[in-house]
């Protein structure tokens, strides 16, 4: 059973080896790892941090947090309006 007191803000953590450290192009898309889907940023960040620390010796390996909730509902903005 899930905790419905907090809104679900779906996040995805993925990673793989990049072709260039200045960009976000993966070397081989078939090797991109899906770490998992998470209901909030805090749990996604914890997963991202753990995977990033495991691959610290490979400078071209990068992991990313994708804010899926923003893609699913673009009107949902987590930043306050100016």
Long-range contacts (C-beta under 8 A, 24 or more apart in sequence): 2-39, 6-39, 6-40, 8-39, 8-40, 8-69, 9-39, 9-40, 9-41, 9-67, 9-69, 9-78, 10-37, 10-38, 10-39, 10-68, 10-69, 10-72, 11-37, 11-38, 11-39, 11-40, 11-41, 11-43, 11-44, 11-65, 11-66, 11-67, 11-68, 11-69, 12-36, 12-37, 12-38, 12-44, 12-65, 12-66, 12-68, 13-38, 13-44, 13-47, 13-48, 13-51, 13-63, 13-64, 13-65, 13-66, 14-63, 14-64, 14-66, 15-51, 15-52, 15-55, 15-61, 15-62, 15-63, 15-64, 16-61, 16-62, 17-58, 17-60, 17-61, 17-62, 18-60, 18-61, 18-62, 19-60, 21-59, 21-60, 24-62, 24-64, 27-60, 35-63, 37-68, 41-65, 41-67
